[in-house]
Amino acid sequence: MRSCETPTSYADALHRWNGKPYYSLDCHLKNRFNEKVYKLALDGGFTCPNRDGTLDRRGCIFCSAGGSGDFAANRALPIAEQIRQGKSLLQNKNTGSKYIAYFQAYTNTYGPVDRLRRLYTEALEQPEVAALSIATRPDCLGRDVLDLIEELNHIKPVWVELGLQTIHEPSAAYIRRGYPLSCFEEALAQLNERNIEVIVHTILGLPGESFDAMEQTARYLAGKNIQGIKPQLLHVLKNTDLAHDYEENHFHILTLEEYTDILIRCIEVLPPQVVVHRVTGDGPKSLLIEPAWSGHKKYVLNEIHRQFKLRGAWQGRKYVSD
């Protein structure tokens, strides 16, 4: 068993997972590809049904003008060039030779399947690309798109990242998610049937959600066949409708202590083989309104890991030998 694989007890979890009491993306990628692997954020020039008038024109309430792709490459460039530039930006810290091509901005299955095939294939044809990751909405996965993803998944691994955010319908309506929970469940079933890996995005700190409500979302996902999860701290960004609501209503923003507490609670309920793709998120500093503390990423990560160890997190988990 390699050092990053699922531990058989809490006692060897920290050792096997490079000192982290959860199965991190970095550890998973090293285990899977035998070296350090970086994600390259790409922009395929997509839009979203929440922006083009199909469902709405305002986007999700928290979404910036970049469509959650504020760190993605220039959409005017061909995918191969975006990958080349992304590699160049990483050359000073890159210790590996493999990359994940991550279609991040907006809804990356929202378009004609011929166009999707061209973009995805261009990424997969790059020799350094080890896998493809596609961020999208559950209501934008038609059968033709699913068939394409299944086909490409036989060439190199393809992951689908679904923006669920919450299982609670009042919160989903507030953020203008635009689809019911049943839509997520149907999309997940279709992806599971095709053996396509699924990563689910969630948001911690949505206005009106208690800690118990946030944990309920994690517990719900713990019972599903997913391979990864991306917890995200709620960011209030400039020029979003969420920012306007915050200015008017000053809803509660999680403190670092509160966020760390609920994050640990959520990760503890997950099966240990589920990959935790992040424990916080990046809000562009030029756009970030709240929480200000989230702009100090290294400090935040250190504090999260410190609290994990102080609390003995995962001691009650069920491991493969149990």
Kinemage of the C-alpha trace (Angstrom):
@kinemage 1
@onewidth
@group {chain A} dominant
@subgroup {mainchain}
@vectorlist {calphas} color= white
{ca met a 1} P 0.000 0.000 0.000
{ca arg a 2} L 1.388 3.409 -0.950
{ca ser a 3} L 1.618 6.110 1.705
{ca cys a 4} L -1.393 8.073 0.405
{ca glu a 5} L -3.895 5.236 0.223
{ca thr a 6} L -6.914 4.878 2.496
{ca pro a 7} L -5.682 4.088 6.012
{ca thr a 8} L -6.914 1.034 7.893
{ca ser a 9} L -7.123 2.853 11.230
{ca tyr a 10} L -6.951 6.363 12.619
{ca ala a 11} L -3.504 5.586 14.008
{ca asp a 12} L -1.922 5.448 10.565
{ca ala a 13} L -4.100 8.123 8.886
{ca leu a 14} L -1.695 10.994 9.492
{ca his a 15} L 1.244 8.880 8.332
{ca arg a 16} L -0.408 7.584 5.179
{ca trp a 17} L -1.873 10.914 4.132
{ca asn a 18} L 1.253 13.042 4.496
{ca gly a 19} L 0.278 14.388 7.892
{ca lys a 20} L -3.270 15.385 6.933
{ca pro a 21} L -6.222 13.697 8.679
{ca tyr a 22} L -8.226 13.536 5.457
{ca tyr a 23} L -7.618 12.212 1.954
{ca ser a 24} L -6.378 15.334 0.170
{ca leu a 25} L -6.334 15.879 -3.578
{ca asp a 26} L -2.567 16.321 -3.556
{ca cys a 27} L -2.101 12.975 -1.860
{ca his a 28} L -4.606 11.265 -4.150
{ca leu a 29} L -2.885 12.561 -7.286
{ca lys a 30} L 0.548 11.484 -6.075
{ca asn a 31} L -0.838 8.056 -5.300
{ca arg a 32} L -2.621 7.776 -8.643
{ca phe a 33} L -0.014 9.261 -10.980
{ca asn a 34} L 3.142 8.648 -8.936
{ca glu a 35} L 4.207 12.294 -8.938
{ca lys a 36} L 3.075 15.816 -8.135
{ca val a 37} L 0.216 16.863 -10.431
{ca tyr a 38} L -1.108 20.413 -10.929
{ca lys a 39} L -4.507 21.545 -12.162
{ca leu a 40} L -4.584 24.017 -15.042
{ca ala a 41} L -7.707 26.200 -14.995
{ca leu a 42} L -9.082 26.568 -18.526
{ca asp a 43} L -11.828 28.696 -20.068
{ca gly a 44} L -13.678 27.088 -22.955
{ca gly a 45} L -15.715 30.198 -23.731
{ca phe a 46} L -18.950 28.836 -22.269
{ca thr a 47} L -21.893 30.626 -20.716
{ca cys a 48} L -24.582 29.296 -18.368
{ca pro a 49} L -28.371 28.807 -18.476
{ca asn a 50} L -28.498 31.087 -15.440
{ca arg a 51} L -26.955 33.870 -17.535
{ca asp a 52} L -28.191 33.510 -21.105
{ca gly a 53} L -31.883 33.810 -20.274
{ca thr a 54} L -32.755 30.114 -20.355
{ca leu a 55} L -33.295 30.159 -16.583
{ca asp a 56} L -32.205 33.660 -15.634
{ca arg a 57} L -29.852 36.422 -16.714
{ca arg a 58} L -28.373 37.260 -13.333
{ca gly a 59} L -26.324 34.135 -12.652
{ca cys a 60} L -26.120 32.487 -9.242
{ca ile a 61} L -26.241 35.082 -6.494
{ca phe a 62} L -22.613 34.546 -5.421
{ca cys a 63} L -21.108 34.230 -8.894
{ca ser a 64} L -18.706 36.880 -10.176
{ca ala a 65} L -18.579 38.063 -13.766
{ca gly a 66} L -15.929 35.401 -14.356
{ca gly a 67} L -18.413 32.612 -13.721
{ca ser a 68} L -16.330 31.021 -10.925
{ca gly a 69} L -13.395 31.031 -13.322
{ca asp a 70} L -11.602 34.126 -12.055
{ca phe a 71} L -8.300 32.249 -12.083
{ca ala a 72} L -8.848 30.545 -15.434
{ca ala a 73} L -6.876 31.286 -18.576
{ca asn a 74} L -7.830 33.717 -21.332
{ca arg a 75} L -10.847 32.316 -23.179
{ca ala a 76} L -9.737 33.967 -26.414
{ca leu a 77} L -6.819 31.540 -26.642
{ca pro a 78} L -6.963 27.983 -28.033
{ca ile a 79} L -7.041 25.305 -25.356
{ca ala a 80} L -3.545 24.078 -26.256
{ca glu a 81} L -2.170 27.600 -25.777
{ca gln a 82} L -4.024 28.007 -22.471
{ca ile a 83} L -2.372 24.807 -21.291
{ca arg a 84} L 1.048 25.973 -22.489
{ca gln a 85} L 0.702 29.282 -20.644
{ca gly a 86} L -0.583 27.554 -17.521
{ca lys a 87} L 2.438 25.277 -17.483
{ca ser a 88} L 4.719 28.271 -17.939
{ca leu a 89} L 3.227 29.991 -14.881
{ca leu a 90} L 3.935 26.891 -12.794
{ca gln a 91} L 7.468 26.251 -14.015
{ca asn a 92} L 9.128 27.717 -10.907
{ca lys a 93} L 7.290 25.424 -8.487
{ca asn a 94} L 6.357 22.447 -10.621
{ca thr a 95} L 8.130 19.256 -9.581
{ca gly a 96} L 6.141 16.930 -11.832
{ca ser a 97} L 5.375 16.518 -15.494
{ca lys a 98} L 1.613 15.837 -15.444
{ca tyr a 99} L -1.414 18.106 -15.300
{ca ile a 100} L -5.177 18.048 -14.884
{ca ala a 101} L -6.940 20.039 -17.602
{ca tyr a 102} L -9.703 21.756 -15.620
{ca phe a 103} L -12.540 23.378 -17.545
{ca gln a 104} L -13.553 25.738 -14.766
{ca ala a 105} L -15.335 28.886 -15.950
{ca tyr a 106} L -19.140 28.887 -16.239
{ca thr a 107} L -20.961 25.674 -17.295
{ca asn a 108} L -18.586 23.497 -19.260
{ca thr a 109} L -21.065 21.072 -20.802
{ca tyr a 110} L -23.422 23.821 -21.963
{ca gly a 111} L -22.982 23.748 -25.716
{ca pro a 112} L -23.269 21.609 -28.860
{ca val a 113} L -21.688 18.213 -28.373
{ca asp a 114} L -19.465 18.676 -31.451
{ca arg a 115} L -17.940 21.757 -29.849
{ca leu a 116} L -17.481 19.942 -26.551
{ca arg a 117} L -15.728 17.093 -28.340
{ca arg a 118} L -13.331 19.503 -30.038
{ca leu a 119} L -12.419 21.330 -26.820
{ca tyr a 120} L -12.106 18.257 -24.621
{ca thr a 121} L -10.115 16.346 -27.241
{ca glu a 122} L -7.711 19.246 -27.724
{ca ala a 123} L -6.985 19.139 -24.003
{ca leu a 124} L -6.649 15.367 -23.797
{ca glu a 125} L -4.294 15.278 -26.791
{ca gln a 126} L -1.667 17.264 -24.886
{ca pro a 127} L 0.846 14.623 -23.751
{ca glu a 128} L 1.314 16.127 -20.276
{ca val a 129} L -2.420 16.092 -19.531
{ca ala a 130} L -3.150 13.092 -17.317
{ca ala a 131} L -6.867 13.697 -16.799
{ca leu a 132} L -9.721 16.008 -17.664
{ca ser a 133} L -11.959 17.700 -15.078
{ca ile a 134} L -15.199 19.359 -16.181
{ca ala a 135} L -17.146 21.746 -13.942
{ca thr a 136} L -20.827 21.856 -14.808
{ca arg a 137} L -24.445 21.818 -13.657
{ca pro a 138} L -26.526 18.635 -13.203
{ca asp a 139} L -29.178 20.070 -15.550
{ca cys a 140} L -26.646 20.393 -18.388
{ca leu a 141} L -25.805 16.731 -18.845
{ca gly a 142} L -27.880 15.453 -21.746
{ca arg a 143} L -27.485 11.908 -22.997
{ca asp a 144} L -25.261 12.989 -25.901
{ca val a 145} L -22.951 14.809 -23.495
{ca leu a 146} L -22.847 11.844 -21.132
{ca asp a 147} L -22.062 9.520 -24.026
{ca leu a 148} L -19.181 11.774 -25.083
{ca ile a 149} L -17.755 11.912 -21.576
{ca glu a 150} L -18.037 8.134 -21.267
{ca glu a 151} L -16.201 7.709 -24.563
{ca leu a 152} L -13.372 10.052 -23.577
{ca asn a 153} L -13.118 8.436 -20.163
{ca his a 154} L -11.763 5.343 -21.913
{ca ile a 155} L -8.872 7.420 -23.296
{ca lys a 156} L -7.855 9.272 -20.126
{ca pro a 157} L -9.679 9.759 -16.817
{ca val a 158} L -12.502 12.296 -17.010
{ca trp a 159} L -13.995 13.793 -13.846
{ca val a 160} L -17.264 15.696 -13.663
{ca glu a 161} L -17.565 18.408 -11.013
{ca leu a 162} L -21.173 19.150 -10.057
{ca gly a 163} L -22.162 22.403 -8.373
{ca leu a 164} L -24.679 21.228 -5.772
{ca gln a 165} L -23.779 23.752 -3.019
{ca thr a 166} L -26.592 22.637 -0.649
{ca ile a 167} L -29.355 20.064 -0.327
{ca his a 168} L -31.755 22.578 1.229
{ca glu a 169} L -34.333 23.962 -1.196
{ca pro a 170} L -34.777 27.382 0.535
{ca ser a 171} L -31.024 27.980 0.213
{ca ala a 172} L -31.036 26.688 -3.370
{ca ala a 173} L -33.797 29.168 -4.225
{ca tyr a 174} L -31.914 31.995 -2.490
{ca ile a 175} L -28.725 31.401 -4.501
{ca arg a 176} L -30.756 30.941 -7.712
{ca arg a 177} L -29.343 27.480 -8.332
{ca gly a 178} L -32.115 26.796 -10.813
{ca tyr a 179} L -32.689 23.057 -10.409
{ca pro a 180} L -34.187 20.761 -7.726
{ca leu a 181} L -32.271 18.155 -5.735
{ca ser a 182} L -33.900 15.428 -7.813
{ca cys a 183} L -32.029 16.762 -10.865
{ca phe a 184} L -28.718 16.291 -9.063
{ca glu a 185} L -29.697 12.763 -8.077
{ca glu a 186} L -30.639 11.849 -11.640
{ca ala a 187} L -27.388 13.254 -13.049
{ca leu a 188} L -25.359 11.428 -10.399
{ca ala a 189} L -27.119 8.150 -11.219
{ca gln a 190} L -26.341 8.599 -14.922
{ca leu a 191} L -22.683 9.341 -14.195
{ca asn a 192} L -22.425 6.394 -11.803
{ca glu a 193} L -23.915 4.119 -14.446
{ca arg a 194} L -21.132 5.148 -16.834
{ca asn a 195} L -18.390 4.790 -14.181
{ca ile a 196} L -17.491 8.473 -14.417
{ca glu a 197} L -15.863 9.992 -11.353
{ca val a 198} L -17.894 12.714 -9.649
{ca ile a 199} L -16.716 15.606 -7.492
{ca val a 200} L -19.369 17.678 -5.712
{ca his a 201} L -19.077 21.366 -4.825
{ca thr a 202} L -20.656 22.548 -1.573
{ca ile a 203} L -20.806 25.963 0.105
{ca leu a 204} L -20.446 26.457 3.855
{ca gly a 205} L -21.885 29.631 5.348
{ca leu a 206} L -24.943 30.265 3.175
{ca pro a 207} L -27.244 32.818 4.855
{ca gly a 208} L -29.835 31.146 7.050
{ca glu a 209} L -28.172 27.737 7.181
{ca ser a 210} L -27.324 26.415 10.633
{ca phe a 211} L -24.293 24.247 11.317
{ca asp a 212} L -26.638 21.265 11.503
{ca ala a 213} L -28.052 22.126 8.065
{ca met a 214} L -24.562 22.341 6.573
{ca glu a 215} L -23.643 19.009 8.121
{ca gln a 216} L -26.833 17.489 6.682
{ca thr a 217} L -25.544 18.283 3.190
{ca ala a 218} L -22.293 16.462 3.988
{ca arg a 219} L -24.160 13.497 5.468
{ca tyr a 220} L -26.367 13.313 2.387
{ca leu a 221} L -23.296 13.182 0.128
{ca ala a 222} L -21.650 10.623 2.402
{ca gly a 223} L -24.413 8.243 1.375
{ca lys a 224} L -23.891 8.812 -2.358
{ca asn a 225} L -21.446 7.260 -4.796
{ca ile a 226} L -19.127 10.224 -5.222
{ca gln a 227} L -15.353 10.203 -5.482
{ca gly a 228} L -14.564 13.727 -4.312
{ca ile a 229} L -15.923 16.790 -2.565
{ca lys a 230} L -15.038 20.482 -2.746
{ca pro a 231} L -16.159 22.367 0.358
{ca gln a 232} L -16.159 26.118 -0.301
{ca leu a 233} L -16.356 28.953 2.163
{ca leu a 234} L -19.000 31.467 1.104
{ca his a 235} L -17.246 34.497 -0.364
{ca val a 236} L -18.969 37.830 -0.784
{ca leu a 237} L -17.480 39.309 -3.950
{ca lys a 238} L -17.837 42.784 -5.382
{ca asn a 239} L -20.414 43.365 -8.111
{ca thr a 240} L -22.499 40.322 -7.228
{ca asp a 241} L -26.090 40.199 -6.030
{ca leu a 242} L -24.818 38.528 -2.868
{ca ala a 243} L -22.763 41.656 -2.184
{ca his a 244} L -25.861 43.832 -2.598
{ca asp a 245} L -27.780 41.625 -0.170
{ca tyr a 246} L -24.925 41.774 2.329
{ca glu a 247} L -24.847 45.576 2.147
{ca glu a 248} L -28.563 45.706 2.872
{ca asn a 249} L -28.986 42.899 5.402
{ca his a 250} L -25.519 42.265 6.860
{ca phe a 251} L -26.145 38.534 7.195
{ca his a 252} L -23.736 36.576 9.355
{ca ile a 253} L -20.304 35.813 7.902
{ca leu a 254} L -18.520 32.808 9.362
{ca thr a 255} L -15.473 33.509 11.479
{ca leu a 256} L -12.378 31.402 10.918
{ca glu a 257} L -13.191 29.500 14.104
{ca glu a 258} L -16.749 28.802 12.976
{ca tyr a 259} L -15.679 27.775 9.502
{ca thr a 260} L -13.018 25.433 10.853
{ca asp a 261} L -15.525 23.853 13.210
{ca ile a 262} L -18.185 23.141 10.582
{ca leu a 263} L -15.618 22.077 7.989
{ca ile a 264} L -14.207 19.449 10.335
{ca arg a 265} L -17.714 18.281 11.190
{ca cys a 266} L -18.518 17.874 7.500
{ca ile a 267} L -15.315 16.037 6.599
{ca glu a 268} L -15.634 13.691 9.575
{ca val a 269} L -18.920 12.264 8.301
{ca leu a 270} L -17.536 11.426 4.841
{ca pro a 271} L -16.281 7.962 3.895
{ca pro a 272} L -12.469 8.005 4.177
{ca gln a 273} L -11.981 7.132 0.503
{ca val a 274} L -13.696 10.334 -0.649
{ca val a 275} L -11.042 12.780 -1.847
{ca val a 276} L -11.230 16.226 -0.243
{ca his a 277} L -10.254 18.491 -3.138
{ca arg a 278} L -9.952 21.596 -0.971
{ca val a 279} L -10.641 22.763 2.569
{ca thr a 280} L -11.097 26.406 1.651
{ca gly a 281} L -11.373 28.420 -1.528
{ca asp a 282} L -9.801 31.424 -3.175
{ca gly a 283} L -11.730 34.636 -3.623
{ca pro a 284} L -9.850 37.098 -5.850
{ca lys a 285} L -8.413 39.681 -3.450
{ca ser a 286} L -9.425 42.491 -5.802
{ca leu a 287} L -13.072 41.371 -5.495
{ca leu a 288} L -13.228 39.987 -1.949
{ca ile a 289} L -15.490 41.831 0.491
{ca glu a 290} L -15.967 39.173 3.172
{ca pro a 291} L -14.665 37.249 4.969
{ca ala a 292} L -11.459 39.266 5.020
{ca trp a 293} L -9.623 36.553 6.930
{ca ser a 294} L -9.963 34.166 3.984
{ca gly a 295} L -7.445 36.233 2.033
{ca his a 296} L -4.637 34.879 4.219
{ca lys a 297} L -4.682 31.391 2.716
{ca lys a 298} L -1.518 29.960 4.253
{ca tyr a 299} L -2.568 31.025 7.735
{ca val a 300} L -6.079 29.637 7.197
{ca leu a 301} L -4.793 26.263 6.007
{ca asn a 302} L -2.374 26.026 8.928
{ca glu a 303} L -5.156 26.795 11.381
{ca ile a 304} L -7.512 24.240 9.841
{ca his a 305} L -4.882 21.504 10.026
{ca arg a 306} L -3.942 22.538 13.574
{ca gln a 307} L -7.551 22.233 14.709
{ca phe a 308} L -7.924 18.857 13.005
{ca lys a 309} L -5.027 17.526 15.040
{ca leu a 310} L -6.060 19.211 18.302
{ca arg a 311} L -9.541 17.735 18.100
{ca gly a 312} L -8.365 14.283 17.108
{ca ala a 313} L -10.633 14.507 14.107
{ca trp a 314} L -11.579 11.206 12.427
{ca gln a 315} L -10.945 9.101 15.520
{ca gly a 316} L -14.446 7.724 15.242
{ca arg a 317} L -14.275 7.022 11.513
{ca lys a 318} L -14.921 3.618 9.977
{ca tyr a 319} L -11.855 2.418 8.069
{ca val a 320} L -11.494 -0.524 5.725
{ca ser a 321} L -10.384 -2.940 8.453
{ca asp a 322} L -13.303 -2.144 10.755
